[in-house]
Amino acid sequence: MDHVKSYVDDSDVQKHRWWILTAVGMFTFMSTLDGSIVNIALPVMSRDLRVPLNQVEWVVSIYLIIICALLLLFGKIGDSFGKIKVFRWGTSLFILGSLLAGFNHSLWFLLFARVVQATGASMTMSTNNGIITEIFPMHERGKALGLIGSFVSLGSIAGPGIGGIILAHLPWGYIFWINVPVGILTMIMGHFMLPKDRFFNKVKIDVPGSLTFGLTIVLFFLGVFLGQEIGFRNWIIITLWVVSLIGLWRFIHVERHTEQPLLPFHIFKNKNFTISLLTAMLIFIVNFFFNVIGPFYLENARGLEPNYAGYILMIFPIVQVVIAPLAGSISDKIGPYLLTVVGLIAILISQIGYAATQLTSPLWFFMAMIGVVGLGNGIFQAPNNTIVMSTVETQDLGIAGGLNALARNMGMIIGISLSTTILFAAMSHKAGYHVTTYLNHRPDIFIYGMHMVFIISSVICLITAVVTINRWRQSSRNLTK
């Protein structure tokens, strides 16, 4: 399964490999964290910048859209000119964007800073897994990718908690400025620890494909975010999605007739790679179903203070951070396929548990389900990342890492938008009128909507588990031949 060249024969690189992972992991944590840490500060930003809340929400949206639009481009640039070089430039841009974003100047200046931040984040996200895959030998790769997965998950989930602590003591600009000293420390570590690029294949960058893909992604997610404000049946949203579909068709056409395509479609002929990408996206959708619904249940339905709700929600990333490296180590010994099945079954159990949770259910039961989903993700993510990054050729590592990060980010965006759409549609059906927020006097209506969300997430998990079980059985048959 190991098609990947590495730095295994470089003694200096091997001596510092865990420091290299720490530097890459720290920046992975920060770039992922900034997709969620801003949410809790939006009301304060809205007041200070004197703009409506629906406008300031673009501070979050534009960050996620730009990352998704640029991931494949920077993955390809990393393959062509060096992943470590792209990662270094990405760290610099991210730090610059973080510095600019902290100034309370205007909404337009803040959005510009977020575009700079997102550009740097996409450069680091598209290359981090490729760097780790090249540097670590096969027998440690699962553990190393598991640790990177832990940084990703911790960054994705911990944003509201960390943001809340900062806002309790400092102005909102510090949720961005905190990245600057940590980023500079990471750059210093990288300067001394990161090796020079060794594995790259200089090719001409597919500019038409890059522009078409970026436009397709931007139009699609503009439709998603605007649709939540003005309704998905609005002609503007339908037009955006139609043009996005045309852009996707054009992108595929361009790529099939380009000598050096941005996205080499032959990579998807590897079923293990393709299935792993699909399952990664679906599980991130499921995770962000919980990220949206969990705080509603704990704070609104159960009446917990935000800090106590935050402590409970942190069970998820804490359990995953502990489990992921262990799962990665076991994956290095027994292979990744069985572990992905075990992890998905645990996630499925948690979703069924959420769907069965009532307003009067013991709080320990809900907390236990949070622990189970953290356990399942910890077991699943590292082996799944190992399959993605170890089943491609060296020249495709950057694009594979970009696709892996794209799958995660798309899962995050789809999960956030789809969960709220399902929740409020179900609540509206139960109430008999249009509902767009939590109804303080009718917690039963929210519980009904919550059940519908988690029933759908259970179905998504079940489908994902069936596909993965079939892959595991196929891999077991291949080993016995």
Protein Blocks (a to p, Z undefined) as FASTA:
>chain_A
ZZcdcfklpmklmmmmmmmmmmmmmmmmmmmmmmmmmmmmmmmmmmmnopafklmmmmmm
mmmmmmmmmmmmmmmmmmmnopklmmmmmmmmmmmmmmmmmpcfbfmlmmmmmmmmmmmm
mmmmmmmmmmmmmmpcfklmmmmmmmmmmmmmmmmmmmmmmmmmmmmmmcfklmmmmmmm
mmmmmmmmmmmmmccdfbdcdddddfklmmmmmmmmmmmmmmmmmmmmnopkbmklmmmm
mmmmmmmmmmmmmmmmcfbafblcklmmpmmlmmmmmmmmmmmmmmmmmmmmmmmmmmmm
nopafklmmmmmmmmmmmmmmmmmmmmmmmmmnojklmmmmmmmmmmmmmmmmmmpcfkl
cfklmmmmmmmmmmmmmmmmmmmmmmmmmmccfklmmmmmmmmmmmmmmmmmmmmmmmmm
mmmmmmmmmnopacfbdcfklmmlmmmmmmmmmmmmmmmmmmmmmmmmmmmmmmmmmmmZ
Z
